[in-house]
Amino acid sequence: SAIITLPTGQTFTDVADVGAVVLATATDGRIYSLKDVSGTFTLKGQTEISGEQPTCVVESQGIVFYGTKDVQITGNKVIGRLYRADLTVADDLYVLANNKLIKQWDVDGIDNSPNTLLATRDSVYTGIKESGSTSFLWRYYLPTAGIARYYKASAGGTVHNIEIVDEKFLFTVTSDGIYQQTSNYESEGFLIAPPADFFTAENKQFVEGSVEVEELVSGESVEMHLSNKYEAINDSNDSTWDLEVNALSGVGEESVQLSRVARYVAIKIVLKSANQTTSPKFKAFQVRALARPELVVVQIPVNISDRVERPYRKPIRVKNLGETIYQSLKKKEG
């Protein structure tokens, strides 16, 4: 007999063993918790995801990951989202808490919903259709909580299955076929960091930028582009991106002197492969800035007591000396 009966027209989308319970996602906007009680699976709580339909679920290292699609938008556009959450228990009911949005995919006219998840020891993978001709596997890296595109299929379809066979990824793309991981790299890729203002709203004098790379082979390069426009982080082709550092060979740190004044700085790192069989690697980047002169506050301690101390001599006391100094300082205030 059915453990749970959904309303007419609703269906289950995925199921995963997360340890204490089994989680099942459904199109009615809920994630159900099923627990084995004396050999019988029993409903032990449910978590409602308001305004969204859970599409897939998986667990890794004690963390629950689930994907959703937005149901409040009509037409071909479907906003997809990936969340992480903790499984908690209260009054013998198991629910998801501390839900955090990891990534949102929002492209007009495209169903961006994640429909499958694969967990490994250190990562969680999902498949996303991003255009009519490209679908990607995205990787969420547990040690750093970073997420990025990982593998690309030149086919615009929904990814419904991801498996690892002989240490290689295989995934299906709807209406196209099965894709297998190869060793080909993109000819060029980029990373954009969040804009930094060094915790002040004033303009800063940016003085130096640098990138630290591993040894580069001939033809590889690592570029650092800077922009002082906050909105540039949303467009890798924004006209305000300026090439400041171009590391073409060697290993270590390469720096350049900067001369720009602004509140924000945004950084874009561009990695270029020599022949798509190798990939350049960089370790870190940094940008240094100094406060502008009007922001520099110098504190000068002034003795306004009657006591006068002189090197190698006995201190003496001059009556009303402190008051005289204090009054003279007050005249200079402002």
C-alpha positions in Angstrom: 0.0 0.0 0.0 1.1 3.6 -0.6 2.9 5.3 2.2 1.8 8.7 0.9 -0.9 9.6 -1.5 -0.5 12.8 -3.4 -3.3 15.0 -4.7 -4.6 14.4 -8.2 -2.1 15.6 -10.8 0.9 15.7 -8.5 3.8 13.2 -8.6 7.0 12.4 -6.9 10.2 13.6 -8.6 13.1 12.0 -6.6 14.1 10.0 -3.5 17.3 9.8 -1.5 18.5 8.0 1.6 20.0 10.7 3.8 20.8 8.4 6.8 18.2 8.9 9.5 15.3 9.0 7.0 14.5 8.8 3.3 13.6 12.1 1.7 11.1 12.2 -1.2 10.5 15.3 -3.3 7.1 16.0 -4.9 5.5 18.4 -7.3 3.1 19.6 -4.6 6.0 21.7 -3.2 6.9 19.4 -0.3 9.8 17.2 0.7 8.6 14.2 2.7 10.6 12.3 5.4 10.1 8.5 5.6 11.6 6.5 8.5 12.0 2.8 8.9 10.0 2.0 12.1 10.2 -1.7 12.9 10.6 -2.7 9.3 7.8 -0.4 8.0 8.4 2.9 6.3 6.3 5.6 8.1 5.8 9.3 7.3 7.8 11.3 9.8 7.4 14.9 8.8 7.4 17.1 5.7 9.1 20.4 4.6 7.2 22.8 2.4 9.1 24.8 -0.2 6.9 27.8 -0.8 6.3 28.8 -4.4 8.7 26.2 -5.7 8.6 22.5 -6.8 11.4 20.3 -5.5 12.9 18.4 -8.4 15.8 16.3 -6.9 17.5 15.6 -3.7 20.8 14.0 -2.4 22.9 13.9 0.7 26.7 14.4 1.1 28.7 14.6 4.3 25.6 15.1 6.4 24.3 18.0 4.3 21.1 17.7 2.3 21.1 19.2 -1.2 17.9 19.7 -3.3 16.9 21.4 -6.5 13.7 23.3 -7.3 11.9 25.1 -10.1 9.8 28.2 -9.8 6.1 27.6 -10.4 5.0 31.2 -10.4 6.2 32.1 -13.9 4.2 31.3 -17.0 5.6 30.5 -20.5 8.8 28.6 -21.4 10.9 30.3 -18.7 11.6 28.2 -15.6 13.9 29.5 -12.9 16.0 26.8 -11.4 17.6 26.9 -7.9 20.0 24.7 -5.9 19.8 24.7 -2.1 21.6 23.1 0.9 19.9 22.4 4.2 20.3 20.5 7.5 18.1 17.6 8.6 16.8 18.3 12.1 14.4 16.3 14.4 11.9 17.6 16.9 9.0 15.7 18.5 10.0 12.7 16.4 9.5 14.7 13.2 12.3 15.1 10.6 12.3 18.4 8.7 14.8 20.5 6.8 16.2 23.6 8.5 18.8 26.3 7.8 18.0 26.2 4.1 20.5 28.3 2.0 20.3 29.2 -1.6 23.5 28.1 -3.4 22.8 29.1 -7.0 19.9 30.4 -9.2 19.7 30.0 -12.9 17.5 32.4 -14.7 17.5 32.6 -18.6 14.5 33.8 -20.6 12.8 31.1 -22.5 14.8 28.3 -21.0 13.9 25.6 -18.5 16.8 26.1 -16.1 15.6 23.6 -13.4 18.0 21.0 -12.0 16.5 17.6 -12.4 19.2 15.3 -11.0 22.0 15.4 -8.4 25.1 13.2 -7.9 27.1 13.3 -4.7 30.7 12.2 -4.3 33.1 12.4 -1.4 33.9 16.1 -1.8 31.4 17.4 -4.4 27.8 17.6 -5.5 27.0 17.7 -9.3 23.8 18.8 -11.1 22.9 19.3 -14.8 21.5 22.6 -16.1 20.2 23.5 -19.6 21.5 27.0 -20.2 20.6 27.6 -23.9 19.1 26.0 -26.9 22.5 24.5 -27.7 24.4 24.0 -24.5 23.9 22.0 -21.3 26.4 21.9 -18.4 27.3 19.8 -15.4 27.8 22.2 -12.4 30.0 21.2 -9.5 29.5 22.4 -5.9 32.8 21.9 -4.0 32.2 21.1 -0.4 35.6 22.2 1.1 35.3 25.7 -0.2 31.5 26.1 -0.9 32.3 27.2 -4.4 30.2 26.4 -7.5 31.1 26.5 -11.1 30.5 24.9 -14.5 32.4 21.7 -14.8 31.6 19.8 -18.0 29.9 21.0 -21.2 27.7 19.2 -23.7 27.0 21.0 -27.0 23.3 20.1 -26.8 20.4 22.1 -25.5 18.5 19.6 -23.4 17.6 18.7 -19.8 20.1 16.6 -17.9 18.2 13.8 -16.1 20.9 11.3 -15.2 24.5 11.6 -14.0 26.8 8.6 -13.4 30.5 7.9 -12.9 31.9 4.9 -14.9 35.6 4.1 -14.9 36.3 7.5 -13.2 34.6 9.3 -16.1 31.3 11.2 -16.0 28.4 10.0 -18.2 25.2 12.0 -18.4 22.1 12.0 -20.5 20.7 15.0 -22.4 17.0 14.8 -23.3 16.3 14.5 -27.0 20.0 14.3 -27.9 22.0 11.5 -26.3 24.5 10.3 -23.8 27.6 12.3 -23.2 31.0 11.1 -21.8 33.7 13.1 -20.1 36.8 13.8 -22.3 40.1 15.5 -21.6 39.4 18.5 -23.8 39.5 21.9 -22.1 37.8 25.1 -23.2 40.0 27.4 -25.1 39.2 30.2 -22.7 37.3 30.6 -19.4 36.9 33.3 -16.7 36.2 33.8 -13.0 34.6 37.0 -11.7 35.1 37.8 -8.0 32.7 39.9 -5.9 33.3 43.6 -6.0 35.4 44.8 -3.0 35.3 48.2 -1.4 37.6 47.4 1.6 34.7 48.2 4.0 34.6 51.9 3.3 32.2 53.9 1.1 34.9 56.5 0.2 37.0 56.4 -2.9 40.4 54.6 -2.6 43.7 54.9 -4.4 44.3 51.5 -6.0 48.1 51.0 -6.2 48.9 47.3 -7.1 47.4 44.2 -8.5 49.0 40.7 -8.9 48.2 37.1 -9.8 50.0 34.0 -8.5 50.2 31.1 -11.0 51.6 27.6 -11.2 54.1 27.0 -14.0 52.7 27.9 -17.4 53.4 26.0 -20.6 54.0 27.8 -23.9 50.8 29.3 -25.2 49.0 29.4 -21.9 48.2 32.6 -20.1 46.4 34.0 -17.0 45.0 37.5 -17.3 43.6 39.8 -14.6 41.1 42.4 -15.7 39.8 45.1 -13.4 36.8 47.3 -13.4 35.6 50.0 -11.0 32.0 49.5 -12.1 29.9 47.5 -9.7 27.5 46.1 -12.3 30.4 44.7 -14.4 30.3 41.5 -12.4 27.1 40.6 -14.3 28.6 41.0 -17.7 32.0 39.5 -18.7 32.0 41.6 -21.8 31.4 44.9 -20.1 33.4 47.7 -21.8 34.9 48.8 -18.4 37.0 45.6 -18.0 40.7 46.6 -18.4 43.5 44.2 -18.8 46.1 44.9 -16.0 48.1 41.7 -15.6 49.0 39.1 -18.3 51.1 36.2 -17.1 52.5 34.3 -20.1 55.2 32.1 -18.6 57.1 31.1 -15.5 55.8 30.4 -12.0 55.1 32.6 -9.0 53.7 36.0 -8.6 53.4 38.7 -11.3 52.4 42.2 -10.2 51.7 45.5 -11.8 51.4 49.1 -10.5 47.9 50.6 -10.7 46.7 54.2 -10.9 43.0 54.4 -10.4 40.7 56.0 -7.9 37.3 54.5 -7.1 35.1 53.0 -4.4 34.8 49.5 -5.8 37.1 47.2 -7.7 35.9 44.1 -9.5 38.3 41.4 -10.6 38.0 39.0 -13.6 40.5 36.2 -14.1 40.8 34.9 -17.6 42.4 31.5 -18.2 43.5 30.7 -21.7 44.5 27.2 -22.9 47.3 26.6 -25.4 45.7 23.8 -27.4 42.7 22.6 -25.3 44.8 19.7 -24.0 46.2 21.5 -21.0 44.9 24.2 -18.7 46.7 27.1 -16.9 46.3 27.1 -13.1 46.5 30.1 -10.8 46.7 30.1 -7.0 45.6 33.6 -6.0 45.1 37.2 -6.9 45.2 40.4 -4.9 44.6 44.1 -5.3 46.1 46.7 -2.9 44.5 50.0 -2.1 45.4 53.0 0.1 43.0 55.4 1.8 43.0 58.8 0.1 44.7 61.6 2.1 41.5 63.1 3.5 40.7 59.7 5.1 44.0 59.4 6.9 43.7 60.3 10.6 46.8 60.9 12.6 46.7 60.8 16.4 49.2 62.9 18.2 49.3 62.5 22.0 49.8 65.8 23.9 50.7 66.1 27.5 48.4 68.7 29.1 49.4 68.2 32.7 51.5 70.4 34.9 54.2 67.8 35.0 57.2 68.3 32.7 59.5 65.3 31.9 62.9 65.8 30.4 65.4 63.1 29.3 68.0 62.3 32.0 66.6 65.0 34.3 64.3 65.0 37.2 60.6 65.8 36.4 59.4 69.2 37.6 55.9 70.7 38.0 54.9 74.0 36.6 51.7 75.4 38.1 48.9 76.0 35.5 51.0 74.7 32.6 48.4 72.1 31.7 45.6 74.6 31.6 47.6 76.9 29.4 48.3 74.2 26.9 44.7 73.0 27.0 43.3 76.5 26.2 45.8 77.0 23.4 44.7 73.6 21.8 41.1 74.6 22.1 41.8 77.7 20.0 43.1 75.5 17.2 40.1 73.1 17.3 38.6 72.7 13.8 
